[in-house]
Amino acid sequence: LRVNARFQDITGYDAAEFDHLDFAAITHPDDLDADLVRVKDLLAGRLATYSMDKRYVRKDGALVWITLTVSLVRDDDGEPLFFISVIADITDRKAAEAAARDNAAAVRELLDAASDRVVVADTSGRILAVNAAAADGIGQPSQALVGKSFAEVFPGKVGENRLAQL
C-alpha cells in the first residue's frame, strides 16, 4: 500500500514499481517458504507478530540481507486489513558475521596444524579453543573441552598450577 524512501533505497525499486510487486517477488527464493508460513500463522491468529532475517533480491539483482518484523492490522470484526512491516538492512552485519566465521575457521585450522598442544583460555581459566593435539593428549574431543574451566579439565593442583603459569 505504501513504502518509505528507505525501503526504496534498500530494494532499488521506486514507489510506483511497488504497485506491481509484492514481497514474494523480491524475497530470495530460499527464504520465501519460511516467510509464507509465518504470514499464514499471522492470518490464522497463531502469531501476533514475527521477526526473521531474510534476503531480498534488489532491482539490480544484488542480494541484501534484512531483518523483517511484521504485524497484522485487523478491523473491529477481526478481519485482516493490512500488514505493517519494519525492515532494517543488515547486510554489513551478515558480512561481518561471515568474516568472523571464516577467521575462526582459519584459526582452528592453524591450531590443528600445530603438533604442539595448544589450549586457548581467558584470564579466568575458561577454555576458548583446543587444538587436536591437546584434545588427544587430554583424552577428550575439543568440543567437550570448550567452555570448561581449567579446574574441570585438570584435577586438583594441576589446573591451578597451569592457570597460574598463564
C-alpha positions as CSV (number, residue, x, y, z in Angstrom):
1,L,0.0,0.0,0.0
2,R,2.8,2.4,0.9
3,V,6.6,2.3,1.1
4,N,9.0,4.8,2.5
5,A,12.2,6.2,0.9
6,R,14.5,4.0,3.0
7,F,12.7,0.8,1.8
8,Q,13.1,2.1,-1.8
9,D,16.8,2.6,-1.2
10,I,17.2,-0.9,0.3
11,T,15.4,-2.6,-2.6
12,G,16.3,-0.3,-5.5
13,Y,12.6,-0.1,-6.6
14,D,10.7,3.2,-6.6
15,A,7.2,3.6,-5.1
16,A,5.4,3.3,-8.4
17,E,7.1,-0.1,-9.1
18,F,5.7,-1.5,-5.9
19,D,2.2,-1.1,-7.3
20,H,3.1,-4.1,-9.4
21,L,5.2,-6.1,-6.8
22,D,4.5,-8.0,-3.6
23,F,7.0,-9.1,-1.0
24,A,7.3,-12.6,-2.6
25,A,8.5,-11.0,-5.9
26,I,11.6,-9.5,-4.1
27,T,12.2,-12.2,-1.5
28,H,15.1,-14.6,-2.2
29,P,13.6,-18.0,-3.2
30,D,15.4,-19.8,-0.4
31,D,13.8,-17.6,2.2
32,L,10.2,-17.4,0.8
33,D,8.7,-20.6,2.3
34,A,9.7,-19.6,5.8
35,D,8.2,-16.2,5.3
36,L,4.9,-17.5,3.9
37,V,4.5,-20.0,6.8
38,R,4.7,-17.0,9.2
39,V,2.3,-15.0,7.1
40,K,-0.2,-17.8,7.3
41,D,0.3,-18.0,11.1
42,L,-0.4,-14.3,11.4
43,L,-3.6,-14.6,9.3
44,A,-4.7,-17.6,11.3
45,G,-4.1,-15.8,14.6
46,R,-1.4,-18.1,15.8
47,L,1.1,-15.2,15.8
48,A,0.6,-11.6,16.7
49,T,3.9,-10.6,15.1
50,Y,7.0,-12.2,13.7
51,S,10.6,-11.3,13.0
52,M,13.1,-13.0,10.8
53,D,16.4,-12.4,8.9
54,K,16.0,-12.9,5.2
55,R,17.3,-11.8,1.8
56,Y,15.7,-9.5,-0.7
57,V,16.7,-9.5,-4.4
58,R,17.3,-5.9,-5.3
59,K,16.1,-4.5,-8.6
60,D,19.7,-4.6,-9.8
61,G,19.9,-8.3,-8.9
62,A,22.1,-7.8,-5.8
63,L,21.2,-9.5,-2.6
64,V,20.5,-7.5,0.6
65,W,20.1,-9.1,4.0
66,I,17.3,-7.6,6.1
67,T,15.7,-8.1,9.4
68,L,11.9,-8.1,8.9
69,T,9.3,-7.6,11.6
70,V,5.7,-8.0,10.6
71,S,2.4,-7.3,12.3
72,L,-1.2,-7.7,11.0
73,V,-3.8,-5.0,11.5
74,R,-7.3,-6.2,11.7
75,D,-10.7,-4.4,11.6
76,D,-13.1,-4.3,14.5
77,D,-14.6,-7.7,13.4
78,G,-11.1,-9.3,13.4
79,E,-10.8,-9.4,9.6
80,P,-7.3,-8.7,8.2
81,L,-6.8,-5.2,6.8
82,F,-3.1,-4.9,6.1
83,F,0.4,-5.8,7.3
84,I,2.8,-3.4,8.8
85,S,6.4,-4.4,8.1
86,V,9.5,-2.9,9.5
87,I,12.7,-3.6,7.6
88,A,16.3,-3.0,8.5
89,D,19.3,-3.5,6.2
90,I,21.7,-5.9,8.0
91,T,23.9,-6.7,5.0
92,D,27.0,-5.3,6.7
93,R,26.3,-7.3,9.9
94,K,25.9,-10.5,7.9
95,A,29.1,-9.8,6.1
96,A,30.9,-9.2,9.4
97,E,29.5,-12.5,10.8
98,A,30.6,-14.4,7.8
99,A,34.1,-12.9,8.0
100,A,34.2,-13.8,11.7
101,R,33.2,-17.4,10.9
102,D,35.9,-17.6,8.2
103,N,38.5,-16.1,10.6
104,A,37.5,-18.6,13.3
105,A,37.8,-21.5,10.8
106,A,41.2,-20.3,9.7
107,V,42.4,-20.1,13.4
108,R,41.1,-23.6,14.1
109,E,42.9,-24.9,11.0
110,L,46.1,-23.2,12.2
111,L,45.7,-24.6,15.7
112,D,45.0,-28.1,14.4
113,A,48.0,-28.0,12.1
114,A,50.3,-27.4,15.1
115,S,51.9,-30.5,16.5
116,D,52.3,-28.8,19.9
117,R,49.4,-28.9,22.3
118,V,47.6,-25.6,22.3
119,V,44.8,-24.6,24.7
120,V,43.4,-21.0,24.4
121,A,41.8,-19.8,27.6
122,D,40.5,-16.5,29.0
123,T,42.0,-14.9,32.2
124,S,39.7,-16.9,34.5
125,G,40.8,-20.2,33.0
126,R,37.7,-20.8,30.9
127,I,38.8,-22.8,27.8
128,L,38.0,-21.0,24.5
129,A,39.7,-23.3,22.0
130,V,41.7,-26.5,22.0
131,N,43.7,-27.9,19.1
132,A,43.6,-31.6,18.0
133,A,47.0,-32.4,19.7
134,A,45.8,-31.0,23.1
135,A,42.5,-32.7,22.8
136,D,44.2,-36.0,22.1
137,G,46.6,-35.5,25.0
138,I,43.8,-34.7,27.4
139,G,41.7,-37.6,26.0
140,Q,38.5,-35.7,25.2
141,P,37.2,-34.2,22.0
142,S,37.9,-30.5,21.7
143,Q,34.1,-29.7,21.6
144,A,33.8,-31.3,25.1
145,L,36.6,-29.1,26.5
146,V,35.5,-25.7,25.1
147,G,33.7,-23.7,27.8
148,K,35.0,-25.7,30.7
149,S,37.4,-24.3,33.3
150,F,40.9,-25.5,33.9
151,A,39.7,-26.9,37.3
152,E,37.2,-29.1,35.5
153,V,39.7,-30.4,32.9
154,F,42.8,-30.6,35.0
155,P,42.0,-32.0,38.5
156,G,43.5,-30.7,41.8
157,K,46.6,-28.6,41.8
158,V,47.4,-29.4,38.2
159,G,44.7,-27.0,37.0
160,E,45.6,-24.3,39.5
161,N,49.3,-24.5,38.5
162,R,48.6,-24.3,34.8
163,L,46.3,-21.4,35.3
164,A,48.9,-19.6,37.5
165,Q,51.6,-20.2,34.7
166,L,49.3,-18.4,32.2
